[in-house]
Amino acid sequence: MTHTCCASGAGEPNKRTQTRNQMKSGISYGVLAIVFVSLIGCSSSRDASDAAMTMGSPSGMTQGMTPTLFDAPQIERKYQDTITPHDLEALLYYFASDYFEGRETATRGQEMASLFLASQYMKMGLQPKGTGNDEHNVLSKYLQPFPVYAPTLTNSTLSVRRNGSALATSHFSPDFQDDKAYPLSTRGPAESTGPLLFIGYGIEDADLGYDDVAAVKELGVNIEDYWVMILRDEPLANADKSLLPTADGKPSNWTTNMNTKFRALFSAGMPKGIMVVSDVGPRADKTVRDAAIEQAEGLTEVSSLSLTKPDGSTPSRFRRPPMYAISADFANQLLIGTGESIEGLQADLNKSLKPKPFVVDGIEIQSKFETGSRELMSANVAAFVEGSDLKDEVVVLSSHYDHIGLNSGEGDIINNGADDDGSGTVTVLEIAEAFQKAKDDGHGPRRSILFLNVAGEEKGLLGSEYYADVEPLLPLDKTVTDLNIDMIGRHDPTHPDDNPDYVYIIGSKLISQELHDINARANQVAGTNLVLHERFNSKDDPNRFYARSDHWNFGKHSIPFIFFFTGTHEDYHRVGDEAYKIDYDRMARIGQMIFATAWQVANQDVPPAVSGTGFN
């Protein structure tokens, strides 16, 4: 699932480069392993000998047409049952292994993963539906290549004036770093200027009884008019204990995922810029200069990407301000004259646990970015089961197969993304195999089905955006449903109910109430009997999950969709997201339920009616 990657990595400055070189030396082993698994294939071979069933056609069904789930559940159940925990586990242990180096978009690991998926579809017998045309690689026919553009930062300057006079300046470039500040992201406007507002920790959390954002609103200032300064983490007793009333006493998501703070700030308005004081607090483990050196080293790596070449004239799809990490010494220069210091402010906040925002009078912050870009290539993977009498209409089953790649530092630095979104991707493979088995047995779908594994989701839904807005492989006006699967392998520690046999369904009512009802009934008729939880099934959801995966790019075209999801967890976007932590039994039942829903939609006479307003 996508998020905005901003913070720099950790560890030895040249360790990441060394690790990548070591991985390159072992590429032949990885490729051989892919070939081996491709030969093994997904689960079991197709049994062509098991032909059409002997039962009579259900009432009202035209001879030769595949009946719906609701008309003949015994037919659908035969193929549903081929989606098993064992098969999913076998696939995911390989797909979420170190061979693919974290599957970051536009890297070698992502390319290897795309070819693995293509090889599986080819072995199953699905038709290729891509646009690739490498005459020396038959798998390219399953790929939809597309260019992406990586911004490159050539220089940044963060300068401060007090009452019109120069006070302090920090410079950053690939060749120069200082001990004052460095940019957390290369995205942002070329120039941004404004006064300074100290916000505290930048936390907005009613459950924890701490809300800096609400305090800013009470102060009566508009966050969009200011540069904001925040502290890293949250009030902490030590590196492992929060002063806020977290459920387990440990630091919350406000500490472990800095993007949570950025989303909270952006919900209140887009500030002129953000400065995070990064070298104070129990969890601060490096100087700003050391972190700046690592950040400079990563400028040649894949970070943020876009579908359009940055030229300074086209606004980014995801508008964001410039964001910097700054030292406490630099921050204290900005606070001279206020009677405050960063260390004193942090101590007061930790003691009172009450926000204390204030405008820093007389201070003006200015940021300047000088950037370029480089073109890279990525690819979606597309496989197809052609329908019969309604073949011009299409049901899409989607997942994203990319993840966030490699960290810096020592030890395990590979983010394997078993849940995010290895779980969804191998489930799509299993569903594809089940539909192909059914077609081989004479029970092919009436509508065509496209199995679409997209890249670039973690970079801003790029692969699905390319498919929907630039090069639809099949007409969008004939696409009747998207069933999107992203993170269905783990358990959400914040799930409000005791029953672990749940799946969150998101967006199901935004466009088509009928699709929502079909899914609910399919869950019962197919015997999967999951709790279809609607905790996040609203545009009012502050997490905005309805907009944070690839269904978004279908939904914005008024295509009915359901996003299947089981929630985030402590390993979200971390190296701990590993295959051994997945609940394969429940994951198989979720896959069976999605297959049953797709079977019903693909075979009923009329597609799900568009009845809602969607994102409009």
Buried (B, 14 or more C-beta within 10 A) or exposed (E): BBBBBBBBBBBEBEBBBEBBEEBEEEEEEBEEBBEEBBEEBBBEEBEEEEEEEEEEEEEEBEEEBBBBBBBBBEBBBBBBBBBBBEBBBBBBBBBBBBBBBBBBBBBBBBBBBBBBBBBBBBBBBBBBBBBBEEEEEEBBBBBBBBBBBBBBBEBBBBBBBBEEEEBBBBBBBBEEBBBBBBBBBBBBBEEBBBBBBBBBBBBBBEEBEBBBBBBBBEBEBEBEEBBBBBBBBBBBEEEEEBBBEBEEEEBBBBBBBBBBBBBBBBEBBBBBBBBBBBBBBBBBEBEBBBBBBBBBBBBEBBBBBBBEBBEEEEEBEBEBBBBBBBBBBBBBBBBBEBEBBBEEBBEBBBEEBEBBBBBBEBBBBBBBBEBBBEEBEBBBBBBBBBBBEBBEBBBBBBBBBBBBBBBBBEEEBBBBBBBBBBBBBBBBBBBBBBBBBBBBBEBBBBBBBBBBBBBBBBBBBBBBBBBBEEEBBBEBEBBBBBBBBBBBBBBBEEBEEEEEBBBBBBBBBBBBBBBBEBBBBBBEBBBBEBBBBBBBBBEEBEBEBBBBBBBBBBBBBBBBBBBBBBBBBEBBBBBBBBBEBBBBEBBBBBBBBBBBBBBBBBBBEEBBEBBBEBBE
